Amino acid sequence: MKAALLRAWFTKFRVAASSIADLSPEMIALIFALGLVLGVFPVFGAPTILCAAAAILFRLNLPAIQLVNQVCSPLQYALLIPLGRAGARITGAGVNGSLLGNLAGTARNAVVGWACYCVPLGLVLYLILWLTLRRRGGTCLNELESPA
């Protein structure tokens, strides 16, 4: 059972990886940056919908952006409390006791923290990736690949 699941996951990963091979550096950078930024959106379930909407809106590779989204989902859980506290500081809402006590307020604060920190950092990440990939040009990523 585990071997079949693992094999199916590797097949999906291979399909997504091969589907980005012929994309431009701008598209690869956009897929990675949007998948990462939208993948850490602090409302559970929303990143999948947001990544699908971004893929449709920007005509991106849907399996590739969803792969980035799913890979960074542990980061979503890890950033929930720091983004909530950052949003509380930004909005002036005091952090009273447990952040999970007031779930709606915590979610609002986390979304504010996400918008103030993750979105600008995502833009910087996109620019760095785009410039790096553009500079690499047609060079191969490893020695086993042959230039096409």
SELORO-608331 format. One record per residue (C-alpha): residue number from 1; residue in three letters; x, y negated, z. Coordinates in nm, 2 decimals. Layout:
% residues N
{site NUM,ALA,{X,Y,Z}}
...
//
This chain:
% residues 148
{site 1,MET,{0.00,0.00,0.00}}
{site 2,LYS,{0.28,-0.25,0.10}}
{site 3,ALA,{0.48,-0.16,-0.21}}
{site 4,ALA,{0.19,-0.22,-0.44}}
{site 5,LEU,{0.12,-0.56,-0.28}}
{site 6,LEU,{0.49,-0.65,-0.30}}
{site 7,ARG,{0.51,-0.54,-0.66}}
{site 8,ALA,{0.20,-0.75,-0.75}}
{site 9,TRP,{0.34,-1.05,-0.57}}
{site 10,PHE,{0.67,-1.02,-0.76}}
{site 11,THR,{0.48,-0.99,-1.09}}
{site 12,LYS,{0.29,-1.31,-1.02}}
{site 13,PHE,{0.61,-1.49,-0.92}}
{site 14,ARG,{0.79,-1.37,-1.24}}
{site 15,VAL,{0.50,-1.49,-1.45}}
{site 16,ALA,{0.50,-1.83,-1.28}}
{site 17,ALA,{0.88,-1.86,-1.31}}
{site 18,SER,{0.88,-1.77,-1.67}}
{site 19,SER,{0.60,-2.01,-1.75}}
{site 20,ILE,{0.81,-2.31,-1.64}}
{site 21,ALA,{1.11,-2.21,-1.85}}
{site 22,ASP,{1.00,-2.41,-2.15}}
{site 23,LEU,{0.88,-2.72,-1.96}}
{site 24,SER,{1.05,-3.06,-1.97}}
{site 25,PRO,{1.24,-3.18,-1.67}}
{site 26,GLU,{0.97,-3.44,-1.60}}
{site 27,MET,{0.70,-3.17,-1.58}}
{site 28,ILE,{0.91,-2.95,-1.36}}
{site 29,ALA,{0.99,-3.23,-1.12}}
{site 30,LEU,{0.62,-3.34,-1.12}}
{site 31,ILE,{0.50,-2.98,-1.05}}
{site 32,PHE,{0.75,-2.94,-0.76}}
{site 33,ALA,{0.69,-3.28,-0.60}}
{site 34,LEU,{0.31,-3.27,-0.63}}
{site 35,GLY,{0.29,-2.91,-0.52}}
{site 36,LEU,{0.50,-2.99,-0.21}}
{site 37,VAL,{0.33,-3.32,-0.12}}
{site 38,LEU,{-0.02,-3.18,-0.17}}
{site 39,GLY,{0.07,-2.85,-0.02}}
{site 40,VAL,{0.14,-3.01,0.32}}
{site 41,PHE,{-0.19,-3.20,0.32}}
{site 42,PRO,{-0.30,-3.16,0.68}}
{site 43,VAL,{-0.66,-3.04,0.62}}
{site 44,PHE,{-0.67,-2.66,0.59}}
{site 45,GLY,{-0.80,-2.53,0.25}}
{site 46,ALA,{-0.77,-2.87,0.08}}
{site 47,PRO,{-0.42,-2.83,-0.06}}
{site 48,THR,{-0.53,-2.55,-0.30}}
{site 49,ILE,{-0.82,-2.76,-0.43}}
{site 50,LEU,{-0.60,-3.07,-0.45}}
{site 51,CYS,{-0.32,-2.88,-0.64}}
{site 52,ALA,{-0.58,-2.74,-0.88}}
{site 53,ALA,{-0.72,-3.09,-0.94}}
{site 54,ALA,{-0.38,-3.23,-0.99}}
{site 55,ALA,{-0.29,-2.96,-1.24}}
{site 56,ILE,{-0.61,-3.03,-1.44}}
{site 57,LEU,{-0.57,-3.41,-1.42}}
{site 58,PHE,{-0.20,-3.42,-1.52}}
{site 59,ARG,{-0.21,-3.11,-1.75}}
{site 60,LEU,{0.04,-2.92,-1.54}}
{site 61,ASN,{0.10,-2.55,-1.51}}
{site 62,LEU,{-0.16,-2.43,-1.26}}
{site 63,PRO,{0.02,-2.11,-1.15}}
{site 64,ALA,{0.35,-2.29,-1.10}}
{site 65,ILE,{0.19,-2.57,-0.88}}
{site 66,GLN,{-0.01,-2.32,-0.68}}
{site 67,LEU,{0.31,-2.12,-0.62}}
{site 68,VAL,{0.48,-2.42,-0.48}}
{site 69,ASN,{0.17,-2.49,-0.28}}
{site 70,GLN,{0.16,-2.14,-0.13}}
{site 71,VAL,{0.53,-2.13,-0.06}}
{site 72,CYS,{0.51,-2.46,0.14}}
{site 73,SER,{0.20,-2.36,0.34}}
{site 74,PRO,{0.41,-2.28,0.66}}
{site 75,LEU,{0.53,-2.64,0.63}}
{site 76,GLN,{0.17,-2.75,0.65}}
{site 77,TYR,{0.13,-2.59,0.98}}
{site 78,ALA,{0.46,-2.71,1.11}}
{site 79,LEU,{0.39,-3.07,1.02}}
{site 80,LEU,{0.03,-3.09,1.15}}
{site 81,ILE,{0.12,-3.22,1.50}}
{site 82,PRO,{0.40,-3.45,1.40}}
{site 83,LEU,{0.18,-3.61,1.13}}
{site 84,GLY,{-0.11,-3.64,1.37}}
{site 85,ARG,{0.12,-3.82,1.62}}
{site 86,ALA,{0.26,-4.04,1.35}}
{site 87,GLY,{-0.09,-4.13,1.23}}
{site 88,ALA,{-0.20,-4.20,1.59}}
{site 89,ARG,{0.09,-4.45,1.63}}
{site 90,ILE,{0.01,-4.61,1.29}}
{site 91,THR,{-0.36,-4.65,1.36}}
{site 92,GLY,{-0.30,-4.75,1.72}}
{site 93,ALA,{-0.51,-4.46,1.86}}
{site 94,GLY,{-0.35,-4.34,2.18}}
{site 95,VAL,{-0.25,-3.98,2.21}}
{site 96,ASN,{-0.46,-3.87,2.51}}
{site 97,GLY,{-0.36,-3.53,2.63}}
{site 98,SER,{-0.40,-3.25,2.38}}
{site 99,LEU,{-0.42,-3.34,2.01}}
{site 100,LEU,{-0.66,-3.05,1.95}}
{site 101,GLY,{-0.91,-3.19,2.20}}
{site 102,ASN,{-1.05,-3.44,1.95}}
{site 103,LEU,{-1.03,-3.24,1.62}}
{site 104,ALA,{-1.18,-3.51,1.39}}
{site 105,GLY,{-0.96,-3.78,1.53}}
{site 106,THR,{-0.66,-3.56,1.50}}
{site 107,ALA,{-0.74,-3.48,1.14}}
{site 108,ARG,{-0.79,-3.84,1.06}}
{site 109,ASN,{-0.46,-3.93,1.22}}
{site 110,ALA,{-0.28,-3.65,1.04}}
{site 111,VAL,{-0.41,-3.76,0.70}}
{site 112,VAL,{-0.30,-4.12,0.78}}
{site 113,GLY,{0.05,-3.99,0.88}}
{site 114,TRP,{0.06,-3.78,0.56}}
{site 115,ALA,{-0.03,-4.07,0.34}}
{site 116,CYS,{0.23,-4.30,0.51}}
{site 117,TYR,{0.52,-4.05,0.51}}
{site 118,CYS,{0.47,-3.77,0.27}}
{site 119,VAL,{0.34,-3.96,-0.03}}
{site 120,PRO,{0.64,-4.20,-0.04}}
{site 121,LEU,{0.88,-3.92,0.02}}
{site 122,GLY,{0.72,-3.72,-0.26}}
{site 123,LEU,{0.78,-4.01,-0.50}}
{site 124,VAL,{1.14,-4.02,-0.40}}
{site 125,LEU,{1.17,-3.65,-0.44}}
{site 126,TYR,{1.01,-3.67,-0.78}}
{site 127,LEU,{1.26,-3.93,-0.89}}
{site 128,ILE,{1.56,-3.74,-0.75}}
{site 129,LEU,{1.45,-3.41,-0.92}}
{site 130,TRP,{1.37,-3.58,-1.25}}
{site 131,LEU,{1.71,-3.75,-1.26}}
{site 132,THR,{1.89,-3.44,-1.16}}
{site 133,LEU,{1.71,-3.21,-1.41}}
{site 134,ARG,{1.74,-3.47,-1.69}}
{site 135,ARG,{2.12,-3.50,-1.62}}
{site 136,ARG,{2.16,-3.12,-1.63}}
{site 137,GLY,{2.00,-3.13,-1.98}}
{site 138,GLY,{2.02,-2.80,-2.16}}
{site 139,THR,{2.27,-2.63,-1.93}}
{site 140,CYS,{2.17,-2.29,-1.79}}
{site 141,LEU,{2.07,-2.26,-1.43}}
{site 142,ASN,{2.29,-1.95,-1.38}}
{site 143,GLU,{2.55,-1.76,-1.58}}
{site 144,LEU,{2.32,-1.48,-1.68}}
{site 145,GLU,{2.08,-1.70,-1.88}}
{site 146,SER,{2.15,-1.77,-2.24}}
{site 147,PRO,{2.07,-2.12,-2.38}}
{site 148,ALA,{1.76,-2.10,-2.60}}
//
